[in-house]
Amino acid sequence: MNAEFFQAIEDIEKEKGISREYMYEKIRQAMLTAFRRDNPECEDNVEVIIDEEKKATEMHINKVAVENVEDPSHEIQLEAAKKLKKRCSLGDVVPVPVETKKFGRIAAQAAKQVIIQGIREAERGIIYEEFNSKSQEVLTGVVSHIDPRSGNVSIRISSNSEFTEAVLLSGEQIKSEELHEGDRIKVFVVEVRNSSRGPQVLISRTHPGLVKRLFELEVPEISQGIVEIKSVAREAGSRTKMAVWSSDDEVDPIGACVGPKGARVETIVSELGGEKIDIIKYSDFAEEYVKAALAPSDVTSVTLLEDGKSCRVIVPDDQLSLAIGKEGQNARLAAKLTNYKIDIKPVSEGF
């Protein structure tokens, strides 16, 4: 191994972020694998020394100096030992150099595979660590392939300088959205798993976390900690309800999220393919919170029931269908948002 070899290791460290120490260890393993393939009788008495300063590597077998050799793989005749170590005595351990050029073709191929596998494992580890740090975050990806049978979409996502392929399953796609190869879209990283085939990044376009993160990216007051998103309830592609709260009485949390002339919320609605977003003000008082959650309908009264998890809501007769919503969507999202079971009744029923 010469200076060019050590330069190549340095280049790998710079380009792929794989440490030299890691690569040297893999090379040691590779050389030992190659040697032991042709010399199975030699086990733990083989040593590889990589000297970075001298730009050289050595391999030797540690053998004991004896009068009569019985085990050539572990012993060396005293006279031969003295040629390697002048002041050698019986019982001394002598490092016997190994000529790596004599490795067989199969052994050399095995060594190559160990090094290649080592690089792959290191690359997978780097990619896993990078994307695992982005779990529960939003990343931008490019649609690279659409499976016409399953409807699953392959997306090339990036984080800093790392890239990987992730699959957006059909069940994690917005139903009303039509994707095409080359489209740039934002996805929510649900989870990152480390498998034998490399890191698997689970992504979604339907997760409520996508809406939350998009608002965090778009609204400075949220990133500054002034406005807080308390809860999100979503039926992807159709409607989202989001409860917000402000720690500063002079900052309107709803106005901050809507933005000047609705610009901020419109940016997010556009990213989500026209999904409607209701932004309501959070309250620690359950009655006020449930009332706000049922917007845009008017609410006459909200009464908490004894179980502490349910409430009865009274609305004007002409607001009943609006409160319930098309196919029950408004009431369903309000219940998810507030975590209360909501029973809606019209005033005419006499409650």
Secondary structure, DSSP 8 states (H G I E B T S, - for coil): --HHHHHHHHHHHHHH---HHHHHHHHHHHHHHHHHHH-TT--TTEEEEEETTTTEEEEEEEEEEESS-S-TTTEEEHHHHHHHSTT--TT-EEEEE--GGG--HHHHHHHHHHHHHHHHHHHHHHHHHHHHTTTTSEEEEEEEEE-TTT--EEEEEEETTEEEEEEE-GGGS-TT----TT-EEEEEEEEEEEETTEEEEEEESS-HHHHHHHHHHH-HHHHTTSEEEEEEEEETTTEEEEEEEESSTTS-HHHHHH-GGGHHHHHHHHHTTS-EEEEEE--SSHHHHHHHHTTTS--SEEEE-TTSSEEEEEE-GGGHHHHH-GGGHHHHHHHHHHT-EEEEEEGGG--
